């Protein structure tokens, strides 16, 4: 058994990332949950004590100031320690960009454990969420903001941990890809992407190449051409308008880049699509 305080959140007006439920509990010795699957993402953070988290055949010992991530539709099992059972907080969430935000914190299906030394701050955010449990728009916005503050706190700490491990590659690359996807229609260069992630251009290019198996310039060009191909198929925009919409000031340069990727000119591609 566990002494728990739980809030189920009904509204989900936000699409990128939104809270579904949260809670806080002091578990009895050997209290367990599962094996089971969840429909949402779920983050637990241990305030005191210890326990074990099992994913497949992999057991993880989780102690104070550590947390663990549960993915949707993945069978998991977790159990409080027999002699020093954990107390923890949790937040369930979902959203189209949930994986992106988890990536900022260095979390993915291969990296499910995180560390945060400021547990009291995380506890404060969850307790604040529990205290604002009405169906008002004011509380809905507050809950949304607190979820982002929670992510901000674990991102700050896991970024430090990742640097210490020399394993922050995915964070920089994830940010770079998001920057490209949000700015491909502007006249951005590789140096702009490197500046955004605060890395030296040469180092960033090597990092990106090793991770994505394409140079940043190749990825940017391919992404632009993919968007251009969609516009050629789905819209009646002129080739010049499509070129400018995909970050190309010069239509001739756009046509050459398009043919290099697709093998035909934009006009031929449009006719044959």
ABEGO torsion letter per residue (X at the ends): XBBBBBBBBABBABAABBBABBBBBBBBBGBBBOBBBBABBBBBBBABEBBBBBBEABBBBBBBGBBBBBBBGBBBBBBBBAABBBBBBBBBBBEAAAAAAAAAAGBBAABABBBBABAAAAAAAAAAAAABABABAAAAAAAAAAAAAAAAAAAAAAAAAAAAAGAAAAAAAAAAAAAAAAAAABBBBAAAAAAAAGBBAAAAAAAAAAAAGBBAAAAAAAAAAAAAAAAAAABABBAAAAAAAAGBABAAAAAAAAAAAAGBBAAAAAAAX
